[in-house]
Amino acid sequence: MTSKNRVGATIQMVYGADDDLIGWYSSLPTKERHQSLKTALRAGVGLADSTPNRTAHPIGVVAPEQLEALRNELYAEWSTWTRQLVDSLPGYVQEHVERALSATGVETPVVESAPQLTNKEVDQRVAKLKKASW
């Protein structure tokens, strides 16, 4: 509903993804829900509550410095998880390749390391690349 002195907003919460918000909202007395949502929105964007003399259901508001610490903690956890995943990837791929090959009866090929270039060979290649015109 929109009029000259009001702006309406609709919010949809999904069971499973928003269970914490649904639980909080459901715990509010019916007559305090709209005011509690406005208080939470103001706190979330850093505005002071501009509606004195109104009571709102208490909510858990995180201070900006706490939010930054939580964000950094989540980034650290995500980085650790990603690093572990990337580190385990070669072994995971090798395990599945070996399993696929063993199912077909083919032996796993043994790959030896490639021969390394000598310093003389490296210098020759560098000189050749310098002479080349692309």
C-alpha positions as a printed Julia matrix, in Angstrom:
134×3 Matrix{Float64}:
  0.0     0.0     0.0
  1.48    3.32   -1.05
  0.16    6.74   -0.27
  1.66   10.19    0.1
  2.79    9.54    3.66
  3.7     5.82    3.47
  6.01    3.47    1.63
  5.31   -0.25    1.71
  7.81   -3.08    1.59
  7.39   -6.83    1.29
  9.84   -9.42    2.49
  9.78  -13.14    1.82
 11.58  -15.6     4.06
 12.31  -19.15    2.94
 12.15  -22.11    5.31
 15.59  -23.64    5.65
 17.58  -20.62    4.5
 15.93  -18.08    6.8
 14.94  -20.21    9.8
 16.7   -17.85   12.22
 14.75  -14.84   10.94
 11.5   -16.78   10.81
 11.98  -17.9    14.41
 12.73  -14.35   15.55
  9.77  -12.89   13.66
  7.39  -15.59   14.89
  8.44  -14.95   18.49
  7.38  -11.3    18.29
  3.98  -10.26   19.6
  1.78   -9.47   16.6
  1.36   -5.8    17.52
  5.13   -5.24   17.77
  6.26   -6.92   14.53
  6.25   -3.89   12.23
  8.06   -1.67   14.74
 10.63   -4.38   15.48
 11.35   -4.78   11.76
 11.84   -1.02   11.38
 14.16   -0.97   14.41
 16.18   -3.86   12.95
 16.43   -2.12    9.55
 17.57    1.14   11.16
 20.17   -0.69   13.24
 21.35   -2.62   10.18
 22.03    0.51    8.15
 23.43    2.45   11.13
 20.57    4.89   11.7
 19.35    5.86   15.13
 15.78    4.91   16.01
 13.85    8.05   15.09
 10.59    6.89   16.68
 10.81    7.69   20.4
  8.1     6.58   22.82
  7.63    3.31   20.98
  8.68   -0.01   22.37
 10.2    -2.64   20.15
 11.03   -6.24   20.83
 14.73   -6.5    21.69
 16.87   -7.82   18.87
 20.47   -8.95   18.66
 22.29   -6.14   16.88
 25.95   -6.56   16.02
 28.19   -3.51   16.3
 30.18   -2.61   13.14
 33.51   -3.53   14.76
 32.06   -6.92   15.76
 30.71   -7.38   12.25
 34.17   -6.74   10.76
 35.7    -9.29   13.16
 33.04  -11.85   12.23
 33.58  -11.18    8.53
 37.35  -11.66    8.91
 36.77  -14.9    10.83
 34.51  -16.2     8.06
 37.07  -15.24    5.39
 39.78  -17.07    7.33
 37.61  -20.19    7.62
 36.72  -20.03    3.93
 40.37  -19.58    2.96
 41.43  -22.55    5.08
 38.67  -24.72    3.62
 39.57  -23.69    0.06
 43.28  -24.34    0.65
 42.51  -27.82    2.01
 40.26  -28.55   -0.95
 42.86  -27.45   -3.49
 45.6   -29.4    -1.7
 43.54  -32.59   -1.75
 42.48  -32.26   -5.39
 45.47  -34.02   -7.06
 45.12  -37.06   -4.79
 41.38  -37.14   -5.42
 41.84  -37.04   -9.2
 44.59  -39.66   -9.1
 42.43  -41.97   -6.99
 39.55  -41.77   -9.46
 41.78  -42.21  -12.51
 43.35  -45.3   -10.93
 39.91  -46.66  -10.07
 38.69  -46.1   -13.64
 41.79  -47.72  -15.12
 41.61  -50.71  -12.76
 37.99  -51.27  -13.78
 39.1   -51.56  -17.41
 42.07  -53.78  -16.6
 44.64  -51.22  -17.75
 47.62  -50.71  -15.48
 48.29  -47.24  -14.14
 51.01  -45.66  -16.26
 54.19  -44.65  -14.48
 55.25  -41.17  -15.51
 58.85  -40.24  -14.95
 59.89  -36.66  -14.51
 60.89  -34.84  -17.65
 64.61  -34.26  -18.19
 65.78  -30.88  -16.96
 67.53  -28.39  -19.21
 71.14  -27.55  -18.56
 72.18  -23.93  -18.06
 73.75  -23.93  -21.52
 70.49  -25.12  -23.1
 68.52  -22.46  -21.2
 70.9   -19.74  -22.41
 70.6   -20.98  -25.99
 66.79  -20.87  -25.83
 66.8   -17.38  -24.33
 69.12  -16.15  -27.1
 66.94  -17.76  -29.75
 63.81  -16.09  -28.33
 65.51  -12.7   -28.31
 66.35  -13.07  -32.0
 62.85  -14.14  -32.96
 60.5   -11.57  -34.41
 56.9   -12.13  -33.54
